[in-house]
């Protein structure tokens, strides 16, 4: 008869981000589609000039969507058109130039934006977290086996689960153990 111990191991690694993502939305309302689109184009060109002014690579400014909608009239207001454009810029973190860009944009136009940070290649950190999770699960199984007075054998199964926020853990790591005592989590 083979007995098993089932344990979960957790591994988490923290790392400083190396990239920034600047997402922003340009919005222009006008009495006609042509006017709103024209104003949106002017706003976009002003933003591109601001990027050039602070020496950011303009080729990294990417449009993710352009939307046009009708703002329906109410209380005898005329119908209007809203043109919007969502843009994203990703590059290595450079907070000084980003501050300069935000200062330049503030004097040029109004827009909605968000600034976030991320790690471009998480492979090394993911692998480190997995190693920590396996070590954690193995250590727990050793403690349980030792406290139960039984011998720990080989790993029978490993189920890998990656939680949100890059926290891999080993779920239900079952290990063979010798002896006649049954132990479970």
Order of alpha helices (4+ residues) and beta strands (2+ residues): beta-beta-alpha-beta-beta-alpha-beta-alpha-beta-beta
